[in-house]
Amino acid sequence: MNSDELVKSELLCFLQQKSKIMTFDDLVSVTVCTHFYNSDEVRLTAAAVYNYVDQRPPAFEGSDKDRKTVADMLNIESKRFDTYIWCN
């Protein structure tokens, strides 16, 4: 994916918008613990993010792998996506 290509993702839009008003830990908990986004949505979104930054996603395991994946995406977002539009 080139840097000019838009990614349409409800999860990324949610993370981008809510990261302005929620703490990191609260945002990760709300996103994963409420089961609003399922594991497939988290996995597909993470694949798009890691493809965009051209790095291999970490292979998280265990019952909290979605939580770790969302936390890792938020860390990438805060460092690399200042002007990247995630919202559809």
C-alpha positions in Angstrom: 0.0 0.0 0.0 1.4 3.4 -0.9 1.2 6.3 1.5 -1.4 8.1 -0.7 -3.9 5.2 -0.4 -6.8 5.7 2.0 -7.8 2.9 4.3 -11.5 2.6 5.2 -11.7 1.2 8.7 -14.3 1.9 11.3 -11.9 0.7 14.1 -9.1 3.0 12.9 -11.6 5.9 12.8 -12.8 5.1 16.3 -9.2 4.9 17.6 -8.2 8.1 16.0 -11.2 10.1 17.2 -11.4 8.7 20.7 -7.6 9.0 21.3 -8.1 12.7 21.6 -10.5 12.4 24.5 -9.7 9.1 26.3 -6.7 7.9 28.1 -4.6 5.2 26.4 -5.6 2.4 28.9 -9.3 3.4 28.8 -9.3 3.4 25.0 -7.7 -0.1 24.8 -10.2 -1.4 27.4 -13.3 0.0 25.7 -12.2 -1.2 22.3 -11.4 -4.7 23.2 -13.3 -5.5 26.5 -16.7 -4.4 25.3 -16.4 -6.7 22.3 -17.6 -3.9 20.0 -14.9 -5.0 17.6 -14.3 -8.7 17.1 -11.0 -10.4 16.7 -11.3 -10.5 12.9 -11.8 -6.8 12.7 -8.8 -6.2 15.0 -6.6 -8.6 12.9 -7.6 -7.1 9.6 -7.1 -3.5 10.8 -3.8 -4.4 12.3 -2.7 -5.9 9.0 -3.6 -2.7 7.1 -1.7 -0.6 9.7 1.4 -2.7 9.6 1.3 -2.9 5.8 1.1 0.9 5.7 4.2 1.3 8.0 5.9 -1.5 6.1 6.7 -3.6 9.1 5.7 -7.1 10.2 3.1 -7.3 12.9 4.0 -8.9 16.2 2.6 -12.3 16.8 0.7 -11.8 20.0 -0.8 -14.9 21.6 -3.1 -15.7 24.5 -6.5 -14.4 25.6 -5.3 -10.8 25.5 -3.9 -10.7 22.0 -6.5 -8.3 20.8 -5.8 -5.9 23.6 -2.0 -6.1 22.9 -2.7 -5.5 19.1 -4.9 -2.5 19.7 -2.3 -1.0 22.2 0.4 -1.6 19.6 -1.6 0.1 16.9 -2.2 3.1 19.1 1.6 3.4 19.8 2.2 3.3 16.0 -0.5 5.9 15.4 0.8 8.3 17.9 4.3 8.2 16.3 3.7 7.8 12.6 0.3 8.9 11.5 0.0 12.6 12.4 -1.5 13.5 9.0 -2.8 10.1 7.9 -6.6 10.0 7.6 -8.2 6.9 9.0 -11.8 7.9 9.0 -14.2 7.0 6.2 
